[in-house]
Amino acid sequence: MSQATDFAFALFRTADAPTFLRRVLTLDAVTSGAMGLMLIVGAGQLGPLLGLPVELLRAVGYAFIPFVALVAAAAARPGRTLGMTVGLLNAGWVVASIGALVSGALAPNLLGMAFVAGQAVFVGVLAELQIIGARRL
């Protein structure tokens, strides 16, 4: 095991790959559900605060619903294919988030840029942990 893998497994207090993957996927489901709910309910307040379109924030929040269902299903029965699928979807989200910032398609303010970049970093860490867990199965 590499030092990164050792650290990841220690972070979730297990050496057992299925338990590790279940815990990472559960964290993803809970945080994605919370983010989705926040975006659906709070889009009207967050949009002006972040300099992002309210409609976009709300649509992203609704898009989290099927994603959370997928991640929760994967957490209930962690397996290589579902774990890898969720990890790759999260990696795609990171690419899309960074692309939205650098493309000029959006014009968030500084707080909005920090919000998008911060969630991209968090999701990127989850993606890496999910891929590590799926490969260890």
C-alpha positions in Angstrom: 0.0 0.0 0.0 1.2 3.5 -0.8 1.4 6.2 1.9 -1.6 8.0 0.4 -3.6 4.8 0.5 -2.5 4.1 4.1 -3.5 7.6 5.1 -6.9 7.3 3.4 -7.7 4.0 5.1 -6.5 5.4 8.5 -8.7 8.5 7.9 -11.8 6.3 7.8 -10.4 4.0 10.5 -10.5 0.7 8.6 -8.2 -1.5 6.7 -11.2 -3.3 5.1 -11.8 -2.2 1.6 -15.6 -2.7 1.5 -16.0 -0.8 4.8 -13.7 2.0 3.6 -15.7 2.4 0.3 -19.0 2.3 2.2 -17.9 5.0 4.5 -16.6 7.2 1.7 -19.8 6.7 -0.3 -21.9 7.5 2.7 -20.0 10.7 3.3 -20.6 11.6 -0.4 -24.3 10.8 -0.2 -24.8 12.9 3.0 -22.8 15.9 1.8 -24.3 15.8 -1.7 -27.8 15.6 -0.2 -27.1 18.5 2.0 -25.6 20.5 -0.9 -28.6 19.7 -3.1 -31.0 20.7 -0.4 -29.1 24.0 0.2 -29.1 24.8 -3.5 -32.8 24.0 -4.0 -34.0 25.9 -0.9 -31.4 28.7 -0.8 -30.8 29.4 -4.4 -32.5 32.8 -4.1 -30.2 33.9 -1.4 -27.0 32.2 -2.7 -27.3 33.5 -6.3 -26.8 37.2 -5.5 -24.3 36.4 -2.8 -22.1 34.3 -5.1 -22.7 36.1 -8.3 -24.2 33.0 -9.9 -27.5 32.5 -11.6 -30.3 31.5 -9.3 -31.8 29.2 -11.9 -28.5 27.4 -12.4 -28.0 26.9 -8.6 -31.6 25.5 -8.3 -31.2 23.2 -11.3 -27.9 21.9 -9.9 -29.6 21.2 -6.6 -32.4 19.2 -8.4 -29.7 17.3 -10.4 -28.3 16.1 -7.1 -31.4 14.1 -6.3 -30.7 11.1 -8.7 -27.0 11.4 -7.9 -27.6 11.0 -4.2 -29.9 8.0 -4.9 -27.1 6.4 -6.9 -24.5 7.1 -4.2 -26.8 5.8 -1.4 -27.4 2.6 -3.4 -23.7 2.2 -3.9 -23.0 2.8 -0.2 -25.6 0.2 0.7 -23.9 -2.5 -1.5 -20.3 -1.2 -2.2 -18.9 -2.9 -5.2 -16.1 -2.2 -7.7 -18.3 -1.1 -10.6 -20.6 1.3 -8.7 -17.7 2.7 -6.6 -15.7 3.4 -9.7 -18.8 4.8 -11.5 -19.4 7.3 -8.6 -15.7 8.2 -8.5 -15.6 8.9 -12.2 -18.9 10.9 -12.0 -17.3 13.0 -9.3 -14.1 13.5 -11.3 -16.3 14.7 -14.2 -18.0 17.1 -11.8 -14.6 18.5 -10.8 -13.7 19.0 -14.5 -17.1 20.7 -15.2 -16.7 22.9 -12.2 -13.3 24.1 -13.1 -14.4 24.4 -16.8 -17.3 26.7 -15.7 -14.8 29.0 -13.9 -12.2 29.2 -16.6 -14.5 29.3 -19.7 -16.1 32.6 -18.9 -19.5 31.1 -19.2 -20.2 32.2 -15.7 -19.1 35.4 -14.0 -19.2 34.7 -10.2 -17.8 37.2 -7.8 -14.8 36.3 -5.6 -16.9 34.4 -3.1 -18.6 32.5 -5.9 -15.3 31.5 -7.4 -14.1 30.3 -3.9 -17.4 28.4 -3.5 -17.1 26.6 -6.9 -13.4 25.9 -6.4 -13.8 24.7 -2.8 -16.6 22.3 -3.6 -14.6 21.1 -6.6 -11.6 20.3 -4.3 -13.9 18.5 -1.8 -15.5 16.4 -4.6 -12.1 15.7 -6.1 -10.9 14.2 -2.8 -14.0 12.1 -2.6 -13.5 10.9 -6.2 -9.9 9.9 -5.4 -11.0 8.1 -2.2 -13.8 6.3 -4.1 -11.5 5.2 -6.9 -8.9 4.0 -4.3 -11.7 2.0 -2.4 -13.1 0.5 -5.6 -9.7 -0.6 -6.8 -9.0 -2.3 -3.5 -12.0 -4.5 -3.8 
